[in-house]
């Protein structure tokens, strides 16, 4: 009796990290599943002063003239802090995710982020708003993707009477790469749930 050869199907190994070069530094970003169809590469600036300093320095070299830097809580804070420090220990502003007791005459806007479930609010202190009025503001963030958080920051700056002179980020994710109003250091695609680059998200 003739034996039938059974071919074993070769299993493809699911990608778990995405290699990227940022300001001359190599990092392996973990791929994180968001839905059954979508995953993102997680870029966490917390605890990585080397990448924070390198990215801050690279962005400052591309920045327009400005009076103050502003960012939203929380992952943009280390970047804004380091940029302000490198630029001469300048003051910078942070838009908060919760209204704090010290805040007076608060400005509020709603936002829906790709990495946060549901709708959240962002708050700007009235005292900060008075300093922002008439000032040239540079918006910075670690990653810009859908642009929802960026839109919220813009709304708050404009409501306070600030003049937006630039929008900068370390990584532009997905469709943010095609925007001509954002300065970024590196592109970041979106992924399928299996860790493959999602077609059309690396421009």
PyMOL commands that place a pseudoatom at each C-alpha (Angstrom):
pseudoatom trace, name=CA, resn=UNK, resi=1, chain=A, elem=C, hetatm=0, pos=[0.000, 0.000, 0.000]
pseudoatom trace, name=CA, resn=UNK, resi=2, chain=A, elem=C, hetatm=0, pos=[1.367, 3.366, -1.024]
pseudoatom trace, name=CA, resn=UNK, resi=3, chain=A, elem=C, hetatm=0, pos=[2.004, 5.722, 1.860]
pseudoatom trace, name=CA, resn=UNK, resi=4, chain=A, elem=C, hetatm=0, pos=[0.696, 9.236, 1.492]
pseudoatom trace, name=CA, resn=UNK, resi=5, chain=A, elem=C, hetatm=0, pos=[3.104, 11.933, 2.492]
pseudoatom trace, name=CA, resn=UNK, resi=6, chain=A, elem=C, hetatm=0, pos=[1.463, 14.543, 4.668]
pseudoatom trace, name=CA, resn=UNK, resi=7, chain=A, elem=C, hetatm=0, pos=[2.973, 17.990, 4.405]
pseudoatom trace, name=CA, resn=UNK, resi=8, chain=A, elem=C, hetatm=0, pos=[3.036, 19.932, 7.620]
pseudoatom trace, name=CA, resn=UNK, resi=9, chain=A, elem=C, hetatm=0, pos=[1.774, 23.451, 7.248]
pseudoatom trace, name=CA, resn=UNK, resi=10, chain=A, elem=C, hetatm=0, pos=[4.457, 25.910, 8.192]
pseudoatom trace, name=CA, resn=UNK, resi=11, chain=A, elem=C, hetatm=0, pos=[3.127, 28.279, 10.809]
pseudoatom trace, name=CA, resn=UNK, resi=12, chain=A, elem=C, hetatm=0, pos=[4.019, 31.936, 10.425]
pseudoatom trace, name=CA, resn=UNK, resi=13, chain=A, elem=C, hetatm=0, pos=[5.336, 33.567, 13.539]
pseudoatom trace, name=CA, resn=UNK, resi=14, chain=A, elem=C, hetatm=0, pos=[3.231, 36.509, 14.673]
pseudoatom trace, name=CA, resn=UNK, resi=15, chain=A, elem=C, hetatm=0, pos=[5.176, 39.758, 14.861]
pseudoatom trace, name=CA, resn=UNK, resi=16, chain=A, elem=C, hetatm=0, pos=[5.264, 41.107, 18.391]
pseudoatom trace, name=CA, resn=UNK, resi=17, chain=A, elem=C, hetatm=0, pos=[7.483, 44.173, 17.954]
pseudoatom trace, name=CA, resn=UNK, resi=18, chain=A, elem=C, hetatm=0, pos=[8.109, 46.850, 15.335]
pseudoatom trace, name=CA, resn=UNK, resi=19, chain=A, elem=C, hetatm=0, pos=[11.690, 48.102, 14.805]
pseudoatom trace, name=CA, resn=UNK, resi=20, chain=A, elem=C, hetatm=0, pos=[12.088, 51.861, 14.401]
pseudoatom trace, name=CA, resn=UNK, resi=21, chain=A, elem=C, hetatm=0, pos=[14.837, 54.489, 14.321]
pseudoatom trace, name=CA, resn=UNK, resi=22, chain=A, elem=C, hetatm=0, pos=[14.068, 57.718, 16.191]
pseudoatom trace, name=CA, resn=UNK, resi=23, chain=A, elem=C, hetatm=0, pos=[16.580, 60.585, 16.274]
pseudoatom trace, name=CA, resn=UNK, resi=24, chain=A, elem=C, hetatm=0, pos=[19.390, 58.120, 15.584]
pseudoatom trace, name=CA, resn=UNK, resi=25, chain=A, elem=C, hetatm=0, pos=[18.303, 55.633, 18.250]
pseudoatom trace, name=CA, resn=UNK, resi=26, chain=A, elem=C, hetatm=0, pos=[16.925, 52.132, 17.639]
pseudoatom trace, name=CA, resn=UNK, resi=27, chain=A, elem=C, hetatm=0, pos=[13.862, 50.906, 19.489]
pseudoatom trace, name=CA, resn=UNK, resi=28, chain=A, elem=C, hetatm=0, pos=[11.636, 47.817, 19.296]
pseudoatom trace, name=CA, resn=UNK, resi=29, chain=A, elem=C, hetatm=0, pos=[8.040, 48.919, 19.891]
pseudoatom trace, name=CA, resn=UNK, resi=30, chain=A, elem=C, hetatm=0, pos=[5.624, 46.286, 21.262]
pseudoatom trace, name=CA, resn=UNK, resi=31, chain=A, elem=C, hetatm=0, pos=[2.610, 45.651, 19.038]
pseudoatom trace, name=CA, resn=UNK, resi=32, chain=A, elem=C, hetatm=0, pos=[-0.594, 46.027, 21.065]
pseudoatom trace, name=CA, resn=UNK, resi=33, chain=A, elem=C, hetatm=0, pos=[-3.951, 44.700, 19.887]
pseudoatom trace, name=CA, resn=UNK, resi=34, chain=A, elem=C, hetatm=0, pos=[-6.803, 47.223, 20.142]
pseudoatom trace, name=CA, resn=UNK, resi=35, chain=A, elem=C, hetatm=0, pos=[-9.602, 45.357, 18.339]
pseudoatom trace, name=CA, resn=UNK, resi=36, chain=A, elem=C, hetatm=0, pos=[-10.060, 42.144, 16.324]
pseudoatom trace, name=CA, resn=UNK, resi=37, chain=A, elem=C, hetatm=0, pos=[-8.887, 44.061, 13.252]
pseudoatom trace, name=CA, resn=UNK, resi=38, chain=A, elem=C, hetatm=0, pos=[-6.478, 46.672, 14.563]
pseudoatom trace, name=CA, resn=UNK, resi=39, chain=A, elem=C, hetatm=0, pos=[-3.227, 46.877, 16.529]
pseudoatom trace, name=CA, resn=UNK, resi=40, chain=A, elem=C, hetatm=0, pos=[-0.784, 49.684, 17.208]
pseudoatom trace, name=CA, resn=UNK, resi=41, chain=A, elem=C, hetatm=0, pos=[2.902, 49.866, 18.073]
pseudoatom trace, name=CA, resn=UNK, resi=42, chain=A, elem=C, hetatm=0, pos=[3.168, 51.121, 21.622]
pseudoatom trace, name=CA, resn=UNK, resi=43, chain=A, elem=C, hetatm=0, pos=[5.603, 54.002, 21.966]
pseudoatom trace, name=CA, resn=UNK, resi=44, chain=A, elem=C, hetatm=0, pos=[6.166, 54.724, 25.658]
pseudoatom trace, name=CA, resn=UNK, resi=45, chain=A, elem=C, hetatm=0, pos=[8.438, 57.673, 26.343]
pseudoatom trace, name=CA, resn=UNK, resi=46, chain=A, elem=C, hetatm=0, pos=[8.176, 57.275, 30.127]
pseudoatom trace, name=CA, resn=UNK, resi=47, chain=A, elem=C, hetatm=0, pos=[11.373, 55.912, 31.635]
pseudoatom trace, name=CA, resn=UNK, resi=48, chain=A, elem=C, hetatm=0, pos=[13.429, 56.428, 28.480]
pseudoatom trace, name=CA, resn=UNK, resi=49, chain=A, elem=C, hetatm=0, pos=[15.389, 59.670, 28.998]
pseudoatom trace, name=CA, resn=UNK, resi=50, chain=A, elem=C, hetatm=0, pos=[17.759, 58.834, 26.132]
pseudoatom trace, name=CA, resn=UNK, resi=51, chain=A, elem=C, hetatm=0, pos=[15.028, 58.820, 23.481]
pseudoatom trace, name=CA, resn=UNK, resi=52, chain=A, elem=C, hetatm=0, pos=[13.279, 61.771, 25.153]
pseudoatom trace, name=CA, resn=UNK, resi=53, chain=A, elem=C, hetatm=0, pos=[16.373, 63.984, 25.039]
pseudoatom trace, name=CA, resn=UNK, resi=54, chain=A, elem=C, hetatm=0, pos=[17.338, 62.938, 21.506]
pseudoatom trace, name=CA, resn=UNK, resi=55, chain=A, elem=C, hetatm=0, pos=[13.800, 63.540, 20.181]
pseudoatom trace, name=CA, resn=UNK, resi=56, chain=A, elem=C, hetatm=0, pos=[13.452, 66.870, 22.020]
pseudoatom trace, name=CA, resn=UNK, resi=57, chain=A, elem=C, hetatm=0, pos=[16.740, 68.102, 20.580]
pseudoatom trace, name=CA, resn=UNK, resi=58, chain=A, elem=C, hetatm=0, pos=[15.801, 66.996, 17.053]
pseudoatom trace, name=CA, resn=UNK, resi=59, chain=A, elem=C, hetatm=0, pos=[12.383, 68.689, 17.239]
pseudoatom trace, name=CA, resn=UNK, resi=60, chain=A, elem=C, hetatm=0, pos=[13.825, 71.947, 18.596]
pseudoatom trace, name=CA, resn=UNK, resi=61, chain=A, elem=C, hetatm=0, pos=[16.086, 72.152, 15.549]
pseudoatom trace, name=CA, resn=UNK, resi=62, chain=A, elem=C, hetatm=0, pos=[12.956, 72.075, 13.357]
pseudoatom trace, name=CA, resn=UNK, resi=63, chain=A, elem=C, hetatm=0, pos=[10.778, 74.307, 15.519]
pseudoatom trace, name=CA, resn=UNK, resi=64, chain=A, elem=C, hetatm=0, pos=[9.536, 77.756, 14.443]
pseudoatom trace, name=CA, resn=UNK, resi=65, chain=A, elem=C, hetatm=0, pos=[9.905, 80.780, 16.715]
pseudoatom trace, name=CA, resn=UNK, resi=66, chain=A, elem=C, hetatm=0, pos=[7.534, 80.474, 19.663]
pseudoatom trace, name=CA, resn=UNK, resi=67, chain=A, elem=C, hetatm=0, pos=[6.877, 81.835, 23.143]
pseudoatom trace, name=CA, resn=UNK, resi=68, chain=A, elem=C, hetatm=0, pos=[5.633, 78.740, 24.968]
pseudoatom trace, name=CA, resn=UNK, resi=69, chain=A, elem=C, hetatm=0, pos=[5.322, 74.983, 24.484]
pseudoatom trace, name=CA, resn=UNK, resi=70, chain=A, elem=C, hetatm=0, pos=[2.046, 73.278, 25.340]
pseudoatom trace, name=CA, resn=UNK, resi=71, chain=A, elem=C, hetatm=0, pos=[1.087, 69.597, 25.522]
pseudoatom trace, name=CA, resn=UNK, resi=72, chain=A, elem=C, hetatm=0, pos=[-1.654, 67.363, 26.890]
pseudoatom trace, name=CA, resn=UNK, resi=73, chain=A, elem=C, hetatm=0, pos=[-1.401, 64.976, 29.803]
pseudoatom trace, name=CA, resn=UNK, resi=74, chain=A, elem=C, hetatm=0, pos=[0.243, 62.571, 30.023]
pseudoatom trace, name=CA, resn=UNK, resi=75, chain=A, elem=C, hetatm=0, pos=[2.771, 61.082, 27.545]
pseudoatom trace, name=CA, resn=UNK, resi=76, chain=A, elem=C, hetatm=0, pos=[3.575, 64.454, 25.989]
pseudoatom trace, name=CA, resn=UNK, resi=77, chain=A, elem=C, hetatm=0, pos=[4.797, 65.832, 29.332]
pseudoatom trace, name=CA, resn=UNK, resi=78, chain=A, elem=C, hetatm=0, pos=[8.349, 64.367, 29.323]
pseudoatom trace, name=CA, resn=UNK, resi=79, chain=A, elem=C, hetatm=0, pos=[8.847, 65.636, 25.758]
pseudoatom trace, name=CA, resn=UNK, resi=80, chain=A, elem=C, hetatm=0, pos=[7.550, 69.149, 26.522]
pseudoatom trace, name=CA, resn=UNK, resi=81, chain=A, elem=C, hetatm=0, pos=[9.633, 69.282, 29.701]
pseudoatom trace, name=CA, resn=UNK, resi=82, chain=A, elem=C, hetatm=0, pos=[12.821, 68.227, 27.929]
pseudoatom trace, name=CA, resn=UNK, resi=83, chain=A, elem=C, hetatm=0, pos=[12.275, 70.617, 25.011]
pseudoatom trace, name=CA, resn=UNK, resi=84, chain=A, elem=C, hetatm=0, pos=[11.679, 73.473, 27.454]
pseudoatom trace, name=CA, resn=UNK, resi=85, chain=A, elem=C, hetatm=0, pos=[14.779, 72.501, 29.459]
pseudoatom trace, name=CA, resn=UNK, resi=86, chain=A, elem=C, hetatm=0, pos=[17.008, 72.287, 26.387]
pseudoatom trace, name=CA, resn=UNK, resi=87, chain=A, elem=C, hetatm=0, pos=[15.684, 75.651, 25.186]
pseudoatom trace, name=CA, resn=UNK, resi=88, chain=A, elem=C, hetatm=0, pos=[16.817, 77.359, 28.389]
pseudoatom trace, name=CA, resn=UNK, resi=89, chain=A, elem=C, hetatm=0, pos=[14.468, 76.173, 31.151]
pseudoatom trace, name=CA, resn=UNK, resi=90, chain=A, elem=C, hetatm=0, pos=[11.440, 77.856, 29.619]
pseudoatom trace, name=CA, resn=UNK, resi=91, chain=A, elem=C, hetatm=0, pos=[7.961, 77.739, 31.081]
pseudoatom trace, name=CA, resn=UNK, resi=92, chain=A, elem=C, hetatm=0, pos=[5.602, 75.294, 29.393]
pseudoatom trace, name=CA, resn=UNK, resi=93, chain=A, elem=C, hetatm=0, pos=[1.939, 74.377, 29.813]
pseudoatom trace, name=CA, resn=UNK, resi=94, chain=A, elem=C, hetatm=0, pos=[0.155, 71.073, 30.388]
pseudoatom trace, name=CA, resn=UNK, resi=95, chain=A, elem=C, hetatm=0, pos=[-3.495, 70.489, 29.575]
pseudoatom trace, name=CA, resn=UNK, resi=96, chain=A, elem=C, hetatm=0, pos=[-4.917, 68.168, 32.248]
pseudoatom trace, name=CA, resn=UNK, resi=97, chain=A, elem=C, hetatm=0, pos=[-7.241, 65.169, 31.975]
pseudoatom trace, name=CA, resn=UNK, resi=98, chain=A, elem=C, hetatm=0, pos=[-9.004, 66.046, 35.219]
pseudoatom trace, name=CA, resn=UNK, resi=99, chain=A, elem=C, hetatm=0, pos=[-9.985, 69.377, 36.709]
pseudoatom trace, name=CA, resn=UNK, resi=100, chain=A, elem=C, hetatm=0, pos=[-7.745, 70.040, 39.713]
pseudoatom trace, name=CA, resn=UNK, resi=101, chain=A, elem=C, hetatm=0, pos=[-8.472, 72.002, 42.888]
pseudoatom trace, name=CA, resn=UNK, resi=102, chain=A, elem=C, hetatm=0, pos=[-5.925, 74.698, 42.005]
pseudoatom trace, name=CA, resn=UNK, resi=103, chain=A, elem=C, hetatm=0, pos=[-7.665, 75.497, 38.723]
pseudoatom trace, name=CA, resn=UNK, resi=104, chain=A, elem=C, hetatm=0, pos=[-9.854, 78.585, 38.398]
pseudoatom trace, name=CA, resn=UNK, resi=105, chain=A, elem=C, hetatm=0, pos=[-11.932, 79.820, 35.418]
pseudoatom trace, name=CA, resn=UNK, resi=106, chain=A, elem=C, hetatm=0, pos=[-11.281, 76.505, 33.682]
pseudoatom trace, name=CA, resn=UNK, resi=107, chain=A, elem=C, hetatm=0, pos=[-11.482, 75.905, 29.922]
pseudoatom trace, name=CA, resn=UNK, resi=108, chain=A, elem=C, hetatm=0, pos=[-12.793, 72.437, 28.915]
pseudoatom trace, name=CA, resn=UNK, resi=109, chain=A, elem=C, hetatm=0, pos=[-13.018, 70.450, 25.665]
pseudoatom trace, name=CA, resn=UNK, resi=110, chain=A, elem=C, hetatm=0, pos=[-14.098, 66.851, 24.842]
pseudoatom trace, name=CA, resn=UNK, resi=111, chain=A, elem=C, hetatm=0, pos=[-11.802, 64.415, 23.012]
pseudoatom trace, name=CA, resn=UNK, resi=112, chain=A, elem=C, hetatm=0, pos=[-11.831, 60.809, 21.773]
pseudoatom trace, name=CA, resn=UNK, resi=113, chain=A, elem=C, hetatm=0, pos=[-8.364, 59.254, 21.513]
pseudoatom trace, name=CA, resn=UNK, resi=114, chain=A, elem=C, hetatm=0, pos=[-7.421, 56.041, 19.662]
pseudoatom trace, name=CA, resn=UNK, resi=115, chain=A, elem=C, hetatm=0, pos=[-5.750, 54.663, 22.807]
pseudoatom trace, name=CA, resn=UNK, resi=116, chain=A, elem=C, hetatm=0, pos=[-8.461, 55.677, 25.303]
pseudoatom trace, name=CA, resn=UNK, resi=117, chain=A, elem=C, hetatm=0, pos=[-11.918, 54.110, 25.484]
pseudoatom trace, name=CA, resn=UNK, resi=118, chain=A, elem=C, hetatm=0, pos=[-14.831, 56.514, 25.364]
pseudoatom trace, name=CA, resn=UNK, resi=119, chain=A, elem=C, hetatm=0, pos=[-14.890, 60.286, 25.421]
pseudoatom trace, name=CA, resn=UNK, resi=120, chain=A, elem=C, hetatm=0, pos=[-12.741, 62.196, 27.872]
pseudoatom trace, name=CA, resn=UNK, resi=121, chain=A, elem=C, hetatm=0, pos=[-12.372, 65.845, 28.802]
pseudoatom trace, name=CA, resn=UNK, resi=122, chain=A, elem=C, hetatm=0, pos=[-9.253, 68.010, 28.743]
pseudoatom trace, name=CA, resn=UNK, resi=123, chain=A, elem=C, hetatm=0, pos=[-8.875, 71.073, 30.968]
pseudoatom trace, name=CA, resn=UNK, resi=124, chain=A, elem=C, hetatm=0, pos=[-6.813, 74.260, 30.818]
pseudoatom trace, name=CA, resn=UNK, resi=125, chain=A, elem=C, hetatm=0, pos=[-6.313, 76.375, 33.933]
pseudoatom trace, name=CA, resn=UNK, resi=126, chain=A, elem=C, hetatm=0, pos=[-7.547, 79.953, 33.699]
pseudoatom trace, name=CA, resn=UNK, resi=127, chain=A, elem=C, hetatm=0, pos=[-4.242, 81.305, 35.035]
pseudoatom trace, name=CA, resn=UNK, resi=128, chain=A, elem=C, hetatm=0, pos=[-2.394, 79.503, 32.233]
pseudoatom trace, name=CA, resn=UNK, resi=129, chain=A, elem=C, hetatm=0, pos=[-4.924, 80.826, 29.736]
pseudoatom trace, name=CA, resn=UNK, resi=130, chain=A, elem=C, hetatm=0, pos=[-4.068, 84.407, 30.723]
pseudoatom trace, name=CA, resn=UNK, resi=131, chain=A, elem=C, hetatm=0, pos=[-0.386, 83.784, 29.930]
pseudoatom trace, name=CA, resn=UNK, resi=132, chain=A, elem=C, hetatm=0, pos=[-1.258, 82.017, 26.673]
pseudoatom trace, name=CA, resn=UNK, resi=133, chain=A, elem=C, hetatm=0, pos=[-3.384, 84.939, 25.416]
pseudoatom trace, name=CA, resn=UNK, resi=134, chain=A, elem=C, hetatm=0, pos=[-1.541, 86.682, 22.575]
pseudoatom trace, name=CA, resn=UNK, resi=135, chain=A, elem=C, hetatm=0, pos=[1.428, 84.283, 22.851]
pseudoatom trace, name=CA, resn=UNK, resi=136, chain=A, elem=C, hetatm=0, pos=[2.935, 82.166, 20.067]
pseudoatom trace, name=CA, resn=UNK, resi=137, chain=A, elem=C, hetatm=0, pos=[2.213, 78.573, 21.060]
pseudoatom trace, name=CA, resn=UNK, resi=138, chain=A, elem=C, hetatm=0, pos=[4.036, 75.427, 19.939]
pseudoatom trace, name=CA, resn=UNK, resi=139, chain=A, elem=C, hetatm=0, pos=[1.965, 72.267, 20.418]
pseudoatom trace, name=CA, resn=UNK, resi=140, chain=A, elem=C, hetatm=0, pos=[3.972, 69.089, 21.025]
pseudoatom trace, name=CA, resn=UNK, resi=141, chain=A, elem=C, hetatm=0, pos=[3.041, 65.449, 21.630]
pseudoatom trace, name=CA, resn=UNK, resi=142, chain=A, elem=C, hetatm=0, pos=[4.737, 62.051, 21.581]
pseudoatom trace, name=CA, resn=UNK, resi=143, chain=A, elem=C, hetatm=0, pos=[2.471, 60.497, 18.916]
pseudoatom trace, name=CA, resn=UNK, resi=144, chain=A, elem=C, hetatm=0, pos=[-0.208, 62.019, 16.680]
pseudoatom trace, name=CA, resn=UNK, resi=145, chain=A, elem=C, hetatm=0, pos=[-2.616, 59.547, 15.084]
pseudoatom trace, name=CA, resn=UNK, resi=146, chain=A, elem=C, hetatm=0, pos=[-6.259, 60.454, 14.556]
pseudoatom trace, name=CA, resn=UNK, resi=147, chain=A, elem=C, hetatm=0, pos=[-5.535, 64.046, 15.503]
pseudoatom trace, name=CA, resn=UNK, resi=148, chain=A, elem=C, hetatm=0, pos=[-8.345, 64.161, 18.068]
pseudoatom trace, name=CA, resn=UNK, resi=149, chain=A, elem=C, hetatm=0, pos=[-6.076, 65.087, 20.983]
pseudoatom trace, name=CA, resn=UNK, resi=150, chain=A, elem=C, hetatm=0, pos=[-4.337, 67.653, 18.779]
pseudoatom trace, name=CA, resn=UNK, resi=151, chain=A, elem=C, hetatm=0, pos=[-7.688, 69.169, 17.818]
pseudoatom trace, name=CA, resn=UNK, resi=152, chain=A, elem=C, hetatm=0, pos=[-8.624, 69.470, 21.491]
pseudoatom trace, name=CA, resn=UNK, resi=153, chain=A, elem=C, hetatm=0, pos=[-5.353, 71.234, 22.335]
pseudoatom trace, name=CA, resn=UNK, resi=154, chain=A, elem=C, hetatm=0, pos=[-5.857, 73.602, 19.394]
pseudoatom trace, name=CA, resn=UNK, resi=155, chain=A, elem=C, hetatm=0, pos=[-9.383, 74.436, 20.575]
pseudoatom trace, name=CA, resn=UNK, resi=156, chain=A, elem=C, hetatm=0, pos=[-8.182, 75.229, 24.089]
pseudoatom trace, name=CA, resn=UNK, resi=157, chain=A, elem=C, hetatm=0, pos=[-5.267, 77.375, 22.866]
pseudoatom trace, name=CA, resn=UNK, resi=158, chain=A, elem=C, hetatm=0, pos=[-7.564, 79.303, 20.527]
pseudoatom trace, name=CA, resn=UNK, resi=159, chain=A, elem=C, hetatm=0, pos=[-10.204, 79.714, 23.252]
pseudoatom trace, name=CA, resn=UNK, resi=160, chain=A, elem=C, hetatm=0, pos=[-7.487, 81.205, 25.474]
pseudoatom trace, name=CA, resn=UNK, resi=161, chain=A, elem=C, hetatm=0, pos=[-6.468, 83.631, 22.726]
pseudoatom trace, name=CA, resn=UNK, resi=162, chain=A, elem=C, hetatm=0, pos=[-3.161, 81.961, 21.882]
pseudoatom trace, name=CA, resn=UNK, resi=163, chain=A, elem=C, hetatm=0, pos=[-1.574, 81.932, 18.413]
pseudoatom trace, name=CA, resn=UNK, resi=164, chain=A, elem=C, hetatm=0, pos=[-0.620, 78.451, 17.207]
pseudoatom trace, name=CA, resn=UNK, resi=165, chain=A, elem=C, hetatm=0, pos=[2.670, 78.659, 15.307]
pseudoatom trace, name=CA, resn=UNK, resi=166, chain=A, elem=C, hetatm=0, pos=[3.501, 74.970, 15.066]
pseudoatom trace, name=CA, resn=UNK, resi=167, chain=A, elem=C, hetatm=0, pos=[2.444, 71.378, 15.791]
pseudoatom trace, name=CA, resn=UNK, resi=168, chain=A, elem=C, hetatm=0, pos=[5.194, 68.832, 16.409]
pseudoatom trace, name=CA, resn=UNK, resi=169, chain=A, elem=C, hetatm=0, pos=[5.384, 65.168, 17.346]
pseudoatom trace, name=CA, resn=UNK, resi=170, chain=A, elem=C, hetatm=0, pos=[7.951, 62.405, 17.598]
pseudoatom trace, name=CA, resn=UNK, resi=171, chain=A, elem=C, hetatm=0, pos=[5.855, 59.904, 15.627]
pseudoatom trace, name=CA, resn=UNK, resi=172, chain=A, elem=C, hetatm=0, pos=[3.107, 60.413, 13.030]
pseudoatom trace, name=CA, resn=UNK, resi=173, chain=A, elem=C, hetatm=0, pos=[0.853, 57.366, 13.036]
pseudoatom trace, name=CA, resn=UNK, resi=174, chain=A, elem=C, hetatm=0, pos=[-1.334, 56.300, 10.101]
pseudoatom trace, name=CA, resn=UNK, resi=175, chain=A, elem=C, hetatm=0, pos=[-3.150, 59.178, 8.380]
pseudoatom trace, name=CA, resn=UNK, resi=176, chain=A, elem=C, hetatm=0, pos=[-1.262, 61.810, 10.415]
pseudoatom trace, name=CA, resn=UNK, resi=177, chain=A, elem=C, hetatm=0, pos=[1.683, 61.206, 8.048]
pseudoatom trace, name=CA, resn=UNK, resi=178, chain=A, elem=C, hetatm=0, pos=[-0.190, 62.873, 5.179]
pseudoatom trace, name=CA, resn=UNK, resi=179, chain=A, elem=C, hetatm=0, pos=[-0.951, 66.093, 7.073]
pseudoatom trace, name=CA, resn=UNK, resi=180, chain=A, elem=C, hetatm=0, pos=[1.080, 69.110, 5.981]
pseudoatom trace, name=CA, resn=UNK, resi=181, chain=A, elem=C, hetatm=0, pos=[0.557, 71.019, 9.248]
pseudoatom trace, name=CA, resn=UNK, resi=182, chain=A, elem=C, hetatm=0, pos=[2.500, 68.576, 11.445]
pseudoatom trace, name=CA, resn=UNK, resi=183, chain=A, elem=C, hetatm=0, pos=[6.275, 68.288, 11.831]
pseudoatom trace, name=CA, resn=UNK, resi=184, chain=A, elem=C, hetatm=0, pos=[7.386, 64.810, 12.914]
pseudoatom trace, name=CA, resn=UNK, resi=185, chain=A, elem=C, hetatm=0, pos=[10.568, 62.761, 13.230]
pseudoatom trace, name=CA, resn=UNK, resi=186, chain=A, elem=C, hetatm=0, pos=[9.395, 59.344, 12.085]
pseudoatom trace, name=CA, resn=UNK, resi=187, chain=A, elem=C, hetatm=0, pos=[6.438, 57.525, 10.532]
pseudoatom trace, name=CA, resn=UNK, resi=188, chain=A, elem=C, hetatm=0, pos=[4.527, 54.827, 12.399]
pseudoatom trace, name=CA, resn=UNK, resi=189, chain=A, elem=C, hetatm=0, pos=[2.078, 52.486, 10.631]
pseudoatom trace, name=CA, resn=UNK, resi=190, chain=A, elem=C, hetatm=0, pos=[-0.998, 50.790, 12.041]
pseudoatom trace, name=CA, resn=UNK, resi=191, chain=A, elem=C, hetatm=0, pos=[-1.151, 46.990, 12.152]
pseudoatom trace, name=CA, resn=UNK, resi=192, chain=A, elem=C, hetatm=0, pos=[-3.528, 44.077, 11.731]
pseudoatom trace, name=CA, resn=UNK, resi=193, chain=A, elem=C, hetatm=0, pos=[-4.345, 42.041, 14.841]
pseudoatom trace, name=CA, resn=UNK, resi=194, chain=A, elem=C, hetatm=0, pos=[-1.663, 39.565, 13.648]
pseudoatom trace, name=CA, resn=UNK, resi=195, chain=A, elem=C, hetatm=0, pos=[1.017, 42.234, 13.718]
pseudoatom trace, name=CA, resn=UNK, resi=196, chain=A, elem=C, hetatm=0, pos=[1.304, 42.892, 9.988]
pseudoatom trace, name=CA, resn=UNK, resi=197, chain=A, elem=C, hetatm=0, pos=[1.556, 46.446, 8.686]
pseudoatom trace, name=CA, resn=UNK, resi=198, chain=A, elem=C, hetatm=0, pos=[-1.925, 47.591, 7.694]
pseudoatom trace, name=CA, resn=UNK, resi=199, chain=A, elem=C, hetatm=0, pos=[-1.983, 48.447, 4.014]
pseudoatom trace, name=CA, resn=UNK, resi=200, chain=A, elem=C, hetatm=0, pos=[-2.012, 52.164, 3.289]
pseudoatom trace, name=CA, resn=UNK, resi=201, chain=A, elem=C, hetatm=0, pos=[-0.931, 53.236, 6.800]
pseudoatom trace, name=CA, resn=UNK, resi=202, chain=A, elem=C, hetatm=0, pos=[2.758, 53.766, 6.021]
pseudoatom trace, name=CA, resn=UNK, resi=203, chain=A, elem=C, hetatm=0, pos=[2.851, 56.647, 3.544]
for i in range(1, 203): cmd.bond("trace and resi %d" % i, "trace and resi %d" % (i + 1))
show_as sticks, trace
zoom trace
